[in-house]
Amino acid sequence: MADVLQEKQVFTTGEVAQICKVSQQTVIRCFDSGKLNGFRVPGSRFRRIPRDALITFMKTNQIPMDQLETGKKRVLVVDDDEAIIEMFTDLLERDGRFEVKSAKTGYDAGIITEQFRPDVMLLDFKLPDINGNVVCRTIRANPNYKHMQIIIISGVADPDEVAELKAAGADDFIRKPFDINAVINRIAELVKVA
């Protein structure tokens, strides 16, 4: 059950009660008094609590977050090459320290970043819709993502472009072809996992 809760984005009052180790009535009272944000299901009396609202409530009330955290670092792989996505997803998940999602465009990367809240983004420089420097600047402009590490992976960037990417907010640049173990080690260094 804990694995399911770690993936959910919207919770019932019963699930919130289980996570916070309080009664469902306590959760309903907190919701009804405005201490716990959420919404009512249209046409019913059911209440739903989005993950962000639950996390805010838990932090405000110093409730342990262990039910919501997997302990794994979240990695978003952004590349239009399916083989690269599959390789990183397979190797990072098999490593055991990482949870992985992927996107093929800069636009999709933005949407998935909002939902997944990655700790690290592996970002191809040349995407079908926008370049990596635009993605970097967009992420760095949002204070919610200041913790996120961005590693650009590309085979087509010249030294000036690499400097521009770092100025846009990239934390590192790795040239294709690359040593996969070196990339995984660099991710682990940036997010400080053993």
Biotite code that builds the C-alpha atoms (Angstrom):
import biotite.structure as struc

atoms = struc.array([
    struc.Atom([0.000, 0.000, 0.000], chain_id="A", res_id=1, res_name="MET", atom_name="CA", element="C"),
    struc.Atom([2.845, 2.429, 0.794], chain_id="A", res_id=2, res_name="ALA", atom_name="CA", element="C"),
    struc.Atom([4.150, 2.138, -2.804], chain_id="A", res_id=3, res_name="ASP", atom_name="CA", element="C"),
    struc.Atom([0.710, 3.118, -4.140], chain_id="A", res_id=4, res_name="VAL", atom_name="CA", element="C"),
    struc.Atom([0.541, 6.150, -1.813], chain_id="A", res_id=5, res_name="LEU", atom_name="CA", element="C"),
    struc.Atom([3.984, 7.302, -2.919], chain_id="A", res_id=6, res_name="GLN", atom_name="CA", element="C"),
    struc.Atom([2.780, 7.489, -6.543], chain_id="A", res_id=7, res_name="GLU", atom_name="CA", element="C"),
    struc.Atom([-0.635, 9.134, -5.950], chain_id="A", res_id=8, res_name="LYS", atom_name="CA", element="C"),
    struc.Atom([-1.255, 12.791, -6.736], chain_id="A", res_id=9, res_name="GLN", atom_name="CA", element="C"),
    struc.Atom([-4.741, 13.121, -5.166], chain_id="A", res_id=10, res_name="VAL", atom_name="CA", element="C"),
    struc.Atom([-5.848, 11.458, -1.926], chain_id="A", res_id=11, res_name="PHE", atom_name="CA", element="C"),
    struc.Atom([-9.129, 10.573, -0.204], chain_id="A", res_id=12, res_name="THR", atom_name="CA", element="C"),
    struc.Atom([-9.703, 11.612, 3.402], chain_id="A", res_id=13, res_name="THR", atom_name="CA", element="C"),
    struc.Atom([-9.262, 7.956, 4.414], chain_id="A", res_id=14, res_name="GLY", atom_name="CA", element="C"),
    struc.Atom([-5.849, 7.793, 2.730], chain_id="A", res_id=15, res_name="GLU", atom_name="CA", element="C"),
    struc.Atom([-4.804, 11.070, 4.367], chain_id="A", res_id=16, res_name="VAL", atom_name="CA", element="C"),
    struc.Atom([-5.884, 9.673, 7.745], chain_id="A", res_id=17, res_name="ALA", atom_name="CA", element="C"),
    struc.Atom([-3.741, 6.563, 7.159], chain_id="A", res_id=18, res_name="GLN", atom_name="CA", element="C"),
    struc.Atom([-0.715, 8.629, 6.041], chain_id="A", res_id=19, res_name="ILE", atom_name="CA", element="C"),
    struc.Atom([-0.975, 11.101, 8.940], chain_id="A", res_id=20, res_name="CYS", atom_name="CA", element="C"),
    struc.Atom([-1.919, 8.411, 11.484], chain_id="A", res_id=21, res_name="LYS", atom_name="CA", element="C"),
    struc.Atom([-5.045, 10.244, 12.652], chain_id="A", res_id=22, res_name="VAL", atom_name="CA", element="C"),
    struc.Atom([-8.759, 9.478, 12.385], chain_id="A", res_id=23, res_name="SER", atom_name="CA", element="C"),
    struc.Atom([-10.687, 10.205, 9.203], chain_id="A", res_id=24, res_name="GLN", atom_name="CA", element="C"),
    struc.Atom([-12.930, 12.549, 11.244], chain_id="A", res_id=25, res_name="GLN", atom_name="CA", element="C"),
    struc.Atom([-9.855, 14.593, 12.205], chain_id="A", res_id=26, res_name="THR", atom_name="CA", element="C"),
    struc.Atom([-8.925, 14.910, 8.523], chain_id="A", res_id=27, res_name="VAL", atom_name="CA", element="C"),
    struc.Atom([-12.495, 15.967, 7.632], chain_id="A", res_id=28, res_name="ILE", atom_name="CA", element="C"),
    struc.Atom([-12.485, 18.584, 10.434], chain_id="A", res_id=29, res_name="ARG", atom_name="CA", element="C"),
    struc.Atom([-9.131, 19.963, 9.190], chain_id="A", res_id=30, res_name="CYS", atom_name="CA", element="C"),
    struc.Atom([-10.480, 20.082, 5.631], chain_id="A", res_id=31, res_name="PHE", atom_name="CA", element="C"),
    struc.Atom([-13.776, 21.745, 6.628], chain_id="A", res_id=32, res_name="ASP", atom_name="CA", element="C"),
    struc.Atom([-11.981, 24.353, 8.787], chain_id="A", res_id=33, res_name="SER", atom_name="CA", element="C"),
    struc.Atom([-9.580, 25.253, 5.940], chain_id="A", res_id=34, res_name="GLY", atom_name="CA", element="C"),
    struc.Atom([-6.443, 23.884, 7.648], chain_id="A", res_id=35, res_name="LYS", atom_name="CA", element="C"),
    struc.Atom([-6.120, 21.203, 4.940], chain_id="A", res_id=36, res_name="LEU", atom_name="CA", element="C"),
    struc.Atom([-6.661, 22.404, 1.379], chain_id="A", res_id=37, res_name="ASN", atom_name="CA", element="C"),
    struc.Atom([-8.408, 20.355, -1.268], chain_id="A", res_id=38, res_name="GLY", atom_name="CA", element="C"),
    struc.Atom([-11.669, 20.161, -3.189], chain_id="A", res_id=39, res_name="PHE", atom_name="CA", element="C"),
    struc.Atom([-15.031, 18.453, -3.086], chain_id="A", res_id=40, res_name="ARG", atom_name="CA", element="C"),
    struc.Atom([-15.967, 15.969, -5.800], chain_id="A", res_id=41, res_name="VAL", atom_name="CA", element="C"),
    struc.Atom([-18.767, 17.711, -7.773], chain_id="A", res_id=42, res_name="PRO", atom_name="CA", element="C"),
    struc.Atom([-22.223, 16.356, -6.918], chain_id="A", res_id=43, res_name="GLY", atom_name="CA", element="C"),
    struc.Atom([-21.048, 14.487, -3.808], chain_id="A", res_id=44, res_name="SER", atom_name="CA", element="C"),
    struc.Atom([-19.877, 15.020, -0.246], chain_id="A", res_id=45, res_name="ARG", atom_name="CA", element="C"),
    struc.Atom([-16.468, 13.444, -0.943], chain_id="A", res_id=46, res_name="PHE", atom_name="CA", element="C"),
    struc.Atom([-13.333, 15.473, -0.340], chain_id="A", res_id=47, res_name="ARG", atom_name="CA", element="C"),
    struc.Atom([-10.049, 15.104, -2.219], chain_id="A", res_id=48, res_name="ARG", atom_name="CA", element="C"),
    struc.Atom([-6.638, 16.403, -1.192], chain_id="A", res_id=49, res_name="ILE", atom_name="CA", element="C"),
    struc.Atom([-3.893, 17.062, -3.809], chain_id="A", res_id=50, res_name="PRO", atom_name="CA", element="C"),
    struc.Atom([-0.378, 15.854, -2.955], chain_id="A", res_id=51, res_name="ARG", atom_name="CA", element="C"),
    struc.Atom([1.055, 19.403, -2.700], chain_id="A", res_id=52, res_name="ASP", atom_name="CA", element="C"),
    struc.Atom([-1.668, 20.447, -0.234], chain_id="A", res_id=53, res_name="ALA", atom_name="CA", element="C"),
    struc.Atom([-1.077, 17.297, 1.832], chain_id="A", res_id=54, res_name="LEU", atom_name="CA", element="C"),
    struc.Atom([2.690, 17.890, 1.943], chain_id="A", res_id=55, res_name="ILE", atom_name="CA", element="C"),
    struc.Atom([2.157, 21.513, 3.035], chain_id="A", res_id=56, res_name="THR", atom_name="CA", element="C"),
    struc.Atom([-0.261, 20.353, 5.762], chain_id="A", res_id=57, res_name="PHE", atom_name="CA", element="C"),
    struc.Atom([2.154, 17.661, 6.955], chain_id="A", res_id=58, res_name="MET", atom_name="CA", element="C"),
    struc.Atom([5.103, 20.069, 7.109], chain_id="A", res_id=59, res_name="LYS", atom_name="CA", element="C"),
    struc.Atom([3.042, 22.742, 8.902], chain_id="A", res_id=60, res_name="THR", atom_name="CA", element="C"),
    struc.Atom([1.936, 20.204, 11.515], chain_id="A", res_id=61, res_name="ASN", atom_name="CA", element="C"),
    struc.Atom([5.325, 18.432, 11.738], chain_id="A", res_id=62, res_name="GLN", atom_name="CA", element="C"),
    struc.Atom([3.877, 15.090, 10.607], chain_id="A", res_id=63, res_name="ILE", atom_name="CA", element="C"),
    struc.Atom([6.580, 12.627, 9.425], chain_id="A", res_id=64, res_name="PRO", atom_name="CA", element="C"),
    struc.Atom([6.697, 12.298, 5.616], chain_id="A", res_id=65, res_name="MET", atom_name="CA", element="C"),
    struc.Atom([7.913, 8.681, 5.521], chain_id="A", res_id=66, res_name="ASP", atom_name="CA", element="C"),
    struc.Atom([4.631, 7.351, 4.042], chain_id="A", res_id=67, res_name="GLN", atom_name="CA", element="C"),
    struc.Atom([4.995, 9.691, 1.042], chain_id="A", res_id=68, res_name="LEU", atom_name="CA", element="C"),
    struc.Atom([8.709, 9.299, 0.351], chain_id="A", res_id=69, res_name="GLU", atom_name="CA", element="C"),
    struc.Atom([10.277, 6.315, -1.383], chain_id="A", res_id=70, res_name="THR", atom_name="CA", element="C"),
    struc.Atom([13.779, 7.357, -0.385], chain_id="A", res_id=71, res_name="GLY", atom_name="CA", element="C"),
    struc.Atom([14.717, 7.172, -4.057], chain_id="A", res_id=72, res_name="LYS", atom_name="CA", element="C"),
    struc.Atom([15.930, 10.195, -5.973], chain_id="A", res_id=73, res_name="LYS", atom_name="CA", element="C"),
    struc.Atom([13.708, 11.172, -8.898], chain_id="A", res_id=74, res_name="ARG", atom_name="CA", element="C"),
    struc.Atom([15.341, 11.442, -12.339], chain_id="A", res_id=75, res_name="VAL", atom_name="CA", element="C"),
    struc.Atom([13.641, 12.867, -15.419], chain_id="A", res_id=76, res_name="LEU", atom_name="CA", element="C"),
    struc.Atom([15.252, 11.791, -18.713], chain_id="A", res_id=77, res_name="VAL", atom_name="CA", element="C"),
    struc.Atom([14.462, 14.243, -21.528], chain_id="A", res_id=78, res_name="VAL", atom_name="CA", element="C"),
    struc.Atom([15.550, 13.007, -24.958], chain_id="A", res_id=79, res_name="ASP", atom_name="CA", element="C"),
    struc.Atom([13.830, 12.462, -28.309], chain_id="A", res_id=80, res_name="ASP", atom_name="CA", element="C"),
    struc.Atom([15.851, 9.254, -28.854], chain_id="A", res_id=81, res_name="ASP", atom_name="CA", element="C"),
    struc.Atom([13.792, 6.324, -27.553], chain_id="A", res_id=82, res_name="GLU", atom_name="CA", element="C"),
    struc.Atom([16.906, 4.125, -27.222], chain_id="A", res_id=83, res_name="ALA", atom_name="CA", element="C"),
    struc.Atom([18.565, 6.665, -24.876], chain_id="A", res_id=84, res_name="ILE", atom_name="CA", element="C"),
    struc.Atom([15.380, 6.915, -22.775], chain_id="A", res_id=85, res_name="ILE", atom_name="CA", element="C"),
    struc.Atom([15.076, 3.129, -22.516], chain_id="A", res_id=86, res_name="GLU", atom_name="CA", element="C"),
    struc.Atom([18.745, 2.706, -21.628], chain_id="A", res_id=87, res_name="MET", atom_name="CA", element="C"),
    struc.Atom([18.693, 5.318, -18.842], chain_id="A", res_id=88, res_name="PHE", atom_name="CA", element="C"),
    struc.Atom([15.335, 4.150, -17.492], chain_id="A", res_id=89, res_name="THR", atom_name="CA", element="C"),
    struc.Atom([16.443, 0.526, -17.376], chain_id="A", res_id=90, res_name="ASP", atom_name="CA", element="C"),
    struc.Atom([19.871, 1.168, -15.830], chain_id="A", res_id=91, res_name="LEU", atom_name="CA", element="C"),
    struc.Atom([18.757, 3.794, -13.303], chain_id="A", res_id=92, res_name="LEU", atom_name="CA", element="C"),
    struc.Atom([15.774, 1.751, -12.093], chain_id="A", res_id=93, res_name="GLU", atom_name="CA", element="C"),
    struc.Atom([17.921, -1.387, -11.858], chain_id="A", res_id=94, res_name="ARG", atom_name="CA", element="C"),
    struc.Atom([20.428, 0.613, -9.795], chain_id="A", res_id=95, res_name="ASP", atom_name="CA", element="C"),
    struc.Atom([17.755, 0.813, -7.063], chain_id="A", res_id=96, res_name="GLY", atom_name="CA", element="C"),
    struc.Atom([18.497, 4.362, -5.895], chain_id="A", res_id=97, res_name="ARG", atom_name="CA", element="C"),
    struc.Atom([16.419, 6.143, -8.517], chain_id="A", res_id=98, res_name="PHE", atom_name="CA", element="C"),
    struc.Atom([12.847, 6.537, -9.676], chain_id="A", res_id=99, res_name="GLU", atom_name="CA", element="C"),
    struc.Atom([12.692, 7.487, -13.378], chain_id="A", res_id=100, res_name="VAL", atom_name="CA", element="C"),
    struc.Atom([10.257, 9.228, -15.722], chain_id="A", res_id=101, res_name="LYS", atom_name="CA", element="C"),
    struc.Atom([10.895, 10.414, -19.264], chain_id="A", res_id=102, res_name="SER", atom_name="CA", element="C"),
    struc.Atom([9.868, 13.062, -21.790], chain_id="A", res_id=103, res_name="ALA", atom_name="CA", element="C"),
    struc.Atom([10.621, 13.472, -25.506], chain_id="A", res_id=104, res_name="LYS", atom_name="CA", element="C"),
    struc.Atom([10.093, 17.249, -25.840], chain_id="A", res_id=105, res_name="THR", atom_name="CA", element="C"),
    struc.Atom([10.816, 20.365, -23.818], chain_id="A", res_id=106, res_name="GLY", atom_name="CA", element="C"),
    struc.Atom([7.077, 20.963, -23.480], chain_id="A", res_id=107, res_name="TYR", atom_name="CA", element="C"),
    struc.Atom([6.475, 17.475, -22.035], chain_id="A", res_id=108, res_name="ASP", atom_name="CA", element="C"),
    struc.Atom([9.486, 17.967, -19.747], chain_id="A", res_id=109, res_name="ALA", atom_name="CA", element="C"),
    struc.Atom([7.779, 21.038, -18.272], chain_id="A", res_id=110, res_name="GLY", atom_name="CA", element="C"),
    struc.Atom([4.529, 19.183, -17.604], chain_id="A", res_id=111, res_name="ILE", atom_name="CA", element="C"),
    struc.Atom([6.239, 16.128, -16.104], chain_id="A", res_id=112, res_name="ILE", atom_name="CA", element="C"),
    struc.Atom([8.534, 18.335, -13.985], chain_id="A", res_id=113, res_name="THR", atom_name="CA", element="C"),
    struc.Atom([5.449, 19.937, -12.429], chain_id="A", res_id=114, res_name="GLU", atom_name="CA", element="C"),
    struc.Atom([3.943, 16.535, -11.527], chain_id="A", res_id=115, res_name="GLN", atom_name="CA", element="C"),
    struc.Atom([7.059, 14.466, -10.772], chain_id="A", res_id=116, res_name="PHE", atom_name="CA", element="C"),
    struc.Atom([9.290, 17.105, -9.102], chain_id="A", res_id=117, res_name="ARG", atom_name="CA", element="C"),
    struc.Atom([12.586, 15.501, -10.197], chain_id="A", res_id=118, res_name="PRO", atom_name="CA", element="C"),
    struc.Atom([15.799, 15.841, -8.243], chain_id="A", res_id=119, res_name="ASP", atom_name="CA", element="C"),
    struc.Atom([17.807, 15.509, -11.475], chain_id="A", res_id=120, res_name="VAL", atom_name="CA", element="C"),
    struc.Atom([17.013, 16.174, -15.113], chain_id="A", res_id=121, res_name="MET", atom_name="CA", element="C"),
    struc.Atom([19.115, 14.476, -17.800], chain_id="A", res_id=122, res_name="LEU", atom_name="CA", element="C"),
    struc.Atom([18.465, 16.820, -20.688], chain_id="A", res_id=123, res_name="LEU", atom_name="CA", element="C"),
    struc.Atom([19.326, 16.431, -24.359], chain_id="A", res_id=124, res_name="ASP", atom_name="CA", element="C"),
    struc.Atom([20.493, 19.758, -25.800], chain_id="A", res_id=125, res_name="PHE", atom_name="CA", element="C"),
    struc.Atom([18.714, 19.442, -29.159], chain_id="A", res_id=126, res_name="LYS", atom_name="CA", element="C"),
    struc.Atom([15.022, 18.635, -28.695], chain_id="A", res_id=127, res_name="LEU", atom_name="CA", element="C"),
    struc.Atom([12.362, 18.657, -31.421], chain_id="A", res_id=128, res_name="PRO", atom_name="CA", element="C"),
    struc.Atom([10.570, 21.737, -30.036], chain_id="A", res_id=129, res_name="ASP", atom_name="CA", element="C"),
    struc.Atom([13.102, 23.817, -28.044], chain_id="A", res_id=130, res_name="ILE", atom_name="CA", element="C"),
    struc.Atom([16.758, 23.655, -27.075], chain_id="A", res_id=131, res_name="ASN", atom_name="CA", element="C"),
    struc.Atom([18.079, 22.674, -23.675], chain_id="A", res_id=132, res_name="GLY", atom_name="CA", element="C"),
    struc.Atom([19.150, 26.201, -22.768], chain_id="A", res_id=133, res_name="ASN", atom_name="CA", element="C"),
    struc.Atom([15.499, 27.347, -22.947], chain_id="A", res_id=134, res_name="VAL", atom_name="CA", element="C"),
    struc.Atom([14.451, 24.449, -20.687], chain_id="A", res_id=135, res_name="VAL", atom_name="CA", element="C"),
    struc.Atom([17.272, 25.352, -18.244], chain_id="A", res_id=136, res_name="CYS", atom_name="CA", element="C"),
    struc.Atom([16.301, 29.023, -18.085], chain_id="A", res_id=137, res_name="ARG", atom_name="CA", element="C"),
    struc.Atom([12.621, 28.146, -17.583], chain_id="A", res_id=138, res_name="THR", atom_name="CA", element="C"),
    struc.Atom([13.413, 25.782, -14.709], chain_id="A", res_id=139, res_name="ILE", atom_name="CA", element="C"),
    struc.Atom([15.881, 28.181, -13.068], chain_id="A", res_id=140, res_name="ARG", atom_name="CA", element="C"),
    struc.Atom([13.240, 30.955, -13.197], chain_id="A", res_id=141, res_name="ALA", atom_name="CA", element="C"),
    struc.Atom([10.960, 28.858, -10.945], chain_id="A", res_id=142, res_name="ASN", atom_name="CA", element="C"),
    struc.Atom([12.014, 28.900, -7.263], chain_id="A", res_id=143, res_name="PRO", atom_name="CA", element="C"),
    struc.Atom([10.180, 25.583, -6.672], chain_id="A", res_id=144, res_name="ASN", atom_name="CA", element="C"),
    struc.Atom([12.921, 23.844, -8.688], chain_id="A", res_id=145, res_name="TYR", atom_name="CA", element="C"),
    struc.Atom([16.028, 25.472, -7.207], chain_id="A", res_id=146, res_name="LYS", atom_name="CA", element="C"),
    struc.Atom([17.056, 22.082, -5.762], chain_id="A", res_id=147, res_name="HIS", atom_name="CA", element="C"),
    struc.Atom([16.921, 20.358, -9.168], chain_id="A", res_id=148, res_name="MET", atom_name="CA", element="C"),
    struc.Atom([20.225, 19.383, -10.782], chain_id="A", res_id=149, res_name="GLN", atom_name="CA", element="C"),
    struc.Atom([20.359, 19.621, -14.582], chain_id="A", res_id=150, res_name="ILE", atom_name="CA", element="C"),
    struc.Atom([22.823, 17.562, -16.610], chain_id="A", res_id=151, res_name="ILE", atom_name="CA", element="C"),
    struc.Atom([22.903, 18.337, -20.326], chain_id="A", res_id=152, res_name="ILE", atom_name="CA", element="C"),
    struc.Atom([23.796, 15.386, -22.537], chain_id="A", res_id=153, res_name="ILE", atom_name="CA", element="C"),
    struc.Atom([24.623, 16.102, -26.171], chain_id="A", res_id=154, res_name="SER", atom_name="CA", element="C"),
    struc.Atom([26.940, 15.261, -29.018], chain_id="A", res_id=155, res_name="GLY", atom_name="CA", element="C"),
    struc.Atom([26.428, 18.494, -30.932], chain_id="A", res_id=156, res_name="VAL", atom_name="CA", element="C"),
    struc.Atom([27.369, 21.363, -28.602], chain_id="A", res_id=157, res_name="ALA", atom_name="CA", element="C"),
    struc.Atom([30.526, 23.395, -29.255], chain_id="A", res_id=158, res_name="ASP", atom_name="CA", element="C"),
    struc.Atom([32.469, 25.044, -26.372], chain_id="A", res_id=159, res_name="PRO", atom_name="CA", element="C"),
    struc.Atom([30.515, 28.322, -26.702], chain_id="A", res_id=160, res_name="ASP", atom_name="CA", element="C"),
    struc.Atom([27.221, 26.435, -26.496], chain_id="A", res_id=161, res_name="GLU", atom_name="CA", element="C"),
    struc.Atom([28.443, 24.543, -23.408], chain_id="A", res_id=162, res_name="VAL", atom_name="CA", element="C"),
    struc.Atom([29.288, 27.876, -21.741], chain_id="A", res_id=163, res_name="ALA", atom_name="CA", element="C"),
    struc.Atom([25.852, 29.212, -22.713], chain_id="A", res_id=164, res_name="GLU", atom_name="CA", element="C"),
    struc.Atom([24.148, 26.118, -21.239], chain_id="A", res_id=165, res_name="LEU", atom_name="CA", element="C"),
    struc.Atom([26.011, 26.499, -17.944], chain_id="A", res_id=166, res_name="LYS", atom_name="CA", element="C"),
    struc.Atom([25.080, 30.203, -17.895], chain_id="A", res_id=167, res_name="ALA", atom_name="CA", element="C"),
    struc.Atom([21.434, 29.192, -18.462], chain_id="A", res_id=168, res_name="ALA", atom_name="CA", element="C"),
    struc.Atom([21.560, 27.031, -15.338], chain_id="A", res_id=169, res_name="GLY", atom_name="CA", element="C"),
    struc.Atom([22.920, 23.605, -16.294], chain_id="A", res_id=170, res_name="ALA", atom_name="CA", element="C"),
    struc.Atom([24.929, 22.000, -13.493], chain_id="A", res_id=171, res_name="ASP", atom_name="CA", element="C"),
    struc.Atom([26.986, 19.793, -15.802], chain_id="A", res_id=172, res_name="ASP", atom_name="CA", element="C"),
    struc.Atom([27.520, 18.868, -19.447], chain_id="A", res_id=173, res_name="PHE", atom_name="CA", element="C"),
    struc.Atom([28.295, 15.364, -20.691], chain_id="A", res_id=174, res_name="ILE", atom_name="CA", element="C"),
    struc.Atom([29.245, 14.766, -24.319], chain_id="A", res_id=175, res_name="ARG", atom_name="CA", element="C"),
    struc.Atom([27.836, 11.856, -26.361], chain_id="A", res_id=176, res_name="LYS", atom_name="CA", element="C"),
    struc.Atom([29.007, 9.159, -26.660], chain_id="A", res_id=177, res_name="PRO", atom_name="CA", element="C"),
    struc.Atom([29.342, 8.760, -22.905], chain_id="A", res_id=178, res_name="PHE", atom_name="CA", element="C"),
    struc.Atom([30.254, 6.148, -20.331], chain_id="A", res_id=179, res_name="ASP", atom_name="CA", element="C"),
    struc.Atom([26.941, 5.193, -18.715], chain_id="A", res_id=180, res_name="ILE", atom_name="CA", element="C"),
    struc.Atom([28.566, 4.361, -15.372], chain_id="A", res_id=181, res_name="ASN", atom_name="CA", element="C"),
    struc.Atom([30.207, 7.784, -15.298], chain_id="A", res_id=182, res_name="ALA", atom_name="CA", element="C"),
    struc.Atom([26.789, 9.404, -15.885], chain_id="A", res_id=183, res_name="VAL", atom_name="CA", element="C"),
    struc.Atom([25.162, 7.386, -13.081], chain_id="A", res_id=184, res_name="ILE", atom_name="CA", element="C"),
    struc.Atom([28.051, 8.241, -10.750], chain_id="A", res_id=185, res_name="ASN", atom_name="CA", element="C"),
    struc.Atom([27.694, 11.932, -11.620], chain_id="A", res_id=186, res_name="ARG", atom_name="CA", element="C"),
    struc.Atom([23.946, 11.819, -10.873], chain_id="A", res_id=187, res_name="ILE", atom_name="CA", element="C"),
    struc.Atom([24.686, 10.172, -7.511], chain_id="A", res_id=188, res_name="ALA", atom_name="CA", element="C"),
    struc.Atom([27.298, 12.867, -6.717], chain_id="A", res_id=189, res_name="GLU", atom_name="CA", element="C"),
    struc.Atom([24.944, 15.724, -7.576], chain_id="A", res_id=190, res_name="LEU", atom_name="CA", element="C"),
    struc.Atom([22.061, 14.389, -5.452], chain_id="A", res_id=191, res_name="VAL", atom_name="CA", element="C"),
    struc.Atom([24.356, 13.058, -2.735], chain_id="A", res_id=192, res_name="LYS", atom_name="CA", element="C"),
    struc.Atom([23.310, 9.396, -2.686], chain_id="A", res_id=193, res_name="VAL", atom_name="CA", element="C"),
    struc.Atom([25.755, 6.698, -1.646], chain_id="A", res_id=194, res_name="ALA", atom_name="CA", element="C"),
])
